[in-house]
Amino acid sequence: MDAHAPPRAKVFVVDDDDAVRDSIKVLLEVHGLEVEDYGSTGEFVRHYRRPGRGCLILDQHLPAATGIDFLNSPVGRSLDIPVILITGRGDPRLEIAARLAGVAEFLHKPVSEKVLVATVVRITGDG
């Protein structure tokens, strides 16, 4: 590793579906990214430490509150990293609400591996 190379981006994944979360984590780690994954926004907030570079991959449909609800909360509004919101539902109003909540990218499940990796690399600048 080059001593002058910037540290790799850290990707945080919040999804209540263990299988989805695990598959995203493995995919991104294979591409050399550091990943922390959480089953809820509460768990994420308890462990979050600002990375030098990174992003949050956030599921829209979580049991306690939606991803957009979280992003519109005081804690969500204070996040200092870009957010990729993923959803299994194709409601155009949801995409508008996501953009208003400051989401950097809005992706529909199932997200292709190529698209997800390319989006993370583009957003984090970790190419």
C-alpha positions as CSV (number, residue, x, y, z in Angstrom):
1,M,0.0,0.0,0.0
2,D,1.3,3.5,-0.9
3,A,2.0,5.4,2.3
4,H,0.8,8.6,0.5
5,A,-2.5,7.0,-0.7
6,P,-5.6,8.4,1.0
7,P,-7.4,5.9,3.2
8,R,-10.1,3.9,1.6
9,A,-13.7,5.1,1.8
10,K,-15.9,3.6,4.5
11,V,-19.4,2.5,3.5
12,F,-22.1,2.1,6.1
13,V,-25.0,-0.2,5.2
14,V,-28.3,0.0,7.1
15,D,-30.9,-2.6,6.1
16,D,-33.1,-4.8,8.3
17,D,-32.8,-7.7,5.9
18,D,-29.7,-9.7,7.0
19,A,-29.3,-11.4,3.6
20,V,-29.4,-8.0,1.7
21,R,-27.0,-6.4,4.2
22,D,-24.6,-9.3,4.1
23,S,-24.6,-9.5,0.3
24,I,-23.9,-5.7,0.0
25,K,-21.1,-6.0,2.5
26,V,-19.4,-8.9,0.8
27,L,-19.7,-7.2,-2.6
28,L,-18.2,-4.0,-1.5
29,E,-15.4,-5.7,0.5
30,V,-14.5,-7.7,-2.6
31,H,-14.0,-4.3,-4.3
32,G,-11.6,-3.2,-1.5
33,L,-14.0,-1.0,0.5
34,E,-14.3,-1.0,4.2
35,V,-17.9,-1.7,5.3
36,E,-19.8,-1.5,8.5
37,D,-23.3,-2.9,8.5
38,Y,-26.3,-2.3,10.8
39,G,-29.8,-3.7,11.1
40,S,-31.4,-0.4,12.2
41,T,-30.7,3.3,12.1
42,G,-30.5,3.3,15.9
43,E,-27.7,0.8,15.8
44,F,-25.9,2.8,13.1
45,V,-26.2,6.1,15.1
46,R,-24.8,4.4,18.2
47,H,-21.7,3.2,16.3
48,Y,-21.2,5.9,13.7
49,R,-17.9,7.8,13.7
50,R,-17.3,10.2,10.9
51,P,-15.0,8.7,8.2
52,G,-12.6,10.7,6.1
53,R,-14.6,9.7,3.1
54,G,-17.5,7.4,2.8
55,C,-21.3,7.0,2.3
56,L,-24.4,5.5,3.8
57,I,-26.4,2.9,1.9
58,L,-29.8,3.2,3.6
59,D,-32.9,1.0,3.0
60,Q,-36.1,3.0,2.7
61,H,-38.4,0.5,4.3
62,L,-37.2,-0.2,7.9
63,P,-39.4,-1.4,10.7
64,A,-39.1,1.6,13.1
65,A,-39.1,4.4,10.6
66,T,-38.5,4.9,6.9
67,G,-35.1,5.9,5.6
68,I,-36.5,9.3,4.6
69,D,-38.0,9.8,8.1
70,F,-34.5,9.1,9.5
71,L,-32.9,11.5,7.1
72,N,-35.4,14.2,8.0
73,S,-34.8,13.7,11.7
74,P,-32.3,15.9,13.6
75,V,-29.8,13.1,13.7
76,G,-30.3,12.4,10.0
77,R,-30.0,16.0,9.0
78,S,-26.6,16.2,10.9
79,L,-25.0,13.4,8.8
80,D,-21.9,14.5,7.1
81,I,-21.7,11.8,4.4
82,P,-23.6,11.2,1.2
83,V,-26.6,8.8,1.3
84,I,-27.6,6.2,-1.2
85,L,-31.3,5.3,-0.6
86,I,-32.5,1.9,-1.8
87,T,-36.0,0.8,-2.1
88,G,-38.0,-2.1,-3.5
89,R,-41.0,0.1,-4.4
90,G,-41.1,2.3,-7.5
91,D,-43.1,5.3,-6.3
92,P,-42.1,8.5,-8.1
93,R,-43.2,10.6,-5.1
94,L,-40.7,8.6,-3.0
95,E,-37.8,9.7,-5.3
96,I,-38.9,13.3,-5.0
97,A,-39.1,13.0,-1.2
98,A,-35.6,11.4,-1.2
99,R,-34.1,14.2,-3.2
100,L,-35.7,16.8,-0.8
101,A,-34.2,14.9,2.1
102,G,-30.8,15.3,0.6
103,V,-30.2,11.8,-0.8
104,A,-27.3,11.7,-3.2
105,E,-28.6,8.7,-5.2
106,F,-31.8,6.8,-5.3
107,L,-31.6,3.1,-6.4
108,H,-34.3,0.4,-6.9
109,K,-34.0,-3.2,-5.6
110,P,-32.8,-5.4,-6.9
111,V,-29.7,-3.2,-7.5
112,S,-27.2,-4.7,-9.9
113,E,-23.8,-5.3,-8.4
114,K,-22.2,-3.2,-11.2
115,V,-24.5,-0.2,-10.6
116,L,-24.1,-0.3,-6.8
117,V,-20.3,-0.5,-6.9
118,A,-20.1,2.2,-9.5
119,T,-22.4,4.5,-7.5
120,V,-20.4,4.0,-4.3
121,V,-17.1,4.6,-6.1
122,R,-18.5,7.8,-7.8
123,I,-20.0,9.2,-4.6
124,T,-17.0,8.4,-2.3
125,G,-14.3,9.2,-4.9
126,D,-12.7,5.9,-4.1
127,G,-11.9,4.8,-7.6
